[in-house]
Amino acid sequence: MPYVNIKITKDGTSPEKKAEVIRGVTKLLAEVLGKNPQTTVVVIEEIETDNWGIGGATVTTRRKQGR
């Protein structure tokens, strides 16, 4: 049973877009690795931008700086 954990910043991704990602990842594992879609688990975790850091700064700060 494949388990895929996707972490993204919480910035308003629509439920429809998340469902599309889940379908796409499930399809990819079936096509490339031959995994059964019925037993493939995909979890999307949304992380607040204040809790995600890159290069010593939070994503919130980096976005304010235009990076």
N, C-alpha and C positions, 0 to 999 in steps of 0.2 A: 504494500500500500504506500504509494508515494505521498509525501507530506511536503508542501511548499509553503514557506513563510515569506511573505512580501512585506517589507516595511517602507512606508511612504510618509512624507510629512503631511500633517493634517492641514489641508489648505483648500478644502471645498471640492474635492473630487466627488462627482455625483455617484449615487448608487448604480446608475446605469453603466458608467465607465468602469466601476469596480467589477460589476457583473461581467462586462466584456473582457476584462483582464482575467478573471477566473475561468471563463470559457476558453480563452486563448491559451492560457497556460496548460489547462487540462488537455486541450487538443494537441498542443505541442508535445507533451509527454507521451500521448498515445501514438502520434505519428513518428516521432524520433526514437523513442525508447520502447515502444510497444506496450506501454502501461495501460491498464484497464481504467477507462474514465470513471467507471462506477465506484472504484475504490481510491481515486485520487482526491486528496484533500488539499485545498488551497485556502490559506488564511491571509488576509490583508490586515496589517496592523497600522493604524494611523498614529503618528508621533507628533506631539506639539512641536512647533519649530523652536521653542525655547529649550526643548529637551534633546535637540539634535545639533551636534557640533561638527564643524569642519574647519580644520586648520586653526584650532584654538578659539573659534568664535561660533556663537549659535547661528542657526540658519536665519532666525529673526534679524539678528544684527547684520549678517551678510546681505540679506535682501534690502535692508534699509540703506546699506552702503552701495547697492547696485552691483553686487558681486554674485 
